[in-house]
Amino acid sequence: MSLRSLTCVPLAACVLLLAVPAQAAQPKKYKNCAALNKVYPHGVGKPGARDKSQDERVTNFRVNRAVYNLNKGKDRDKDGIACEKL
């Protein structure tokens, strides 16, 4: 093996590893709350959102404005948190 091919392999691996997280970070619109809760078990909310529930309030939802904006139709009580659950 030449020196050139030895340096090319690690470089290609680094580029591949750096590209994967960027794709995973893209906000996604989910079909329903069951699909969203597989990724965000307690829901997703915009910054500053507070659960309006009368019982136990959900406080451990993921804060992500981009994902919330794509899925705000699933925020039935309009409290800034989509698909919240304990």
N, C-alpha and C positions, 0 to 999 in steps of 0.2 A: 504494500500500500504506500502511496506517496504521501508526503507531508500535506499536500493540498487537500487530498480526500479526508485526511484525519481532522483537519480544522473545519471542513465543511459539515461533517456529521454533527458535531456538537452545536454548531451555529444553527443548523436546521432544527435541531431539537429545541433549542431556546426559542426560536421564532414560533414554533408550534405551541409550546407551553404558554407563551405570552398571548397568543391569539385566542386560546380557549376561554380564559376568564372574561375577555372583552365580549365575546358572544354570549356567555352566560349572564352577563350583567344587563343585557337588553331587557327593558320592561316588556311585559307580555300581557295581553288581554286573555283572560281565562273564560272558558265556556260557561262555568257556573261556580258556585261557592265550594262545592265538593272538590273541584279541580284546583281552585285557588288554595284551599286549606291543606292540600297535599304538600304544597310548597311553603305556605305561610299558615301554620296550624291555628294561630289565634287571630288571623285576619291581617289586613294591611290598611294603614291609615296615613293621612297627611299630617305634617308637623302641626303640633298643637291640638290634635283631636282628642276628645274625651268621650268615653262611652256614656250614653244616656240611660243605660239600663237602671231599673229600680232596684234590682237584686244585686248580686255580685257584679262589679264592673270589670270589664276586660282591660287590663293595663299592660299586658305583655304582647300586644300586637306589634308587627313590624312597621316602622315608620319609613315610608317610601312614597314620596309625592308622585313620581312618574308611574309606578304600578297602580297607585290609588286612582290617578286620573284616568287610566285606561279601563278601570273596573268600577268607577263610581256609580254606575247603574246598579251595582250589587249592594250598595249602601242603603238599605231599606229605610232606616230611621234617620238618615241624613245627619249623622253625628260626626262624619269625617272618617269613619272606619268601615271598610267593606268586609263583609263575611266574618265579623268578629264572633268568636266563641271561646268559652273557657277551656 
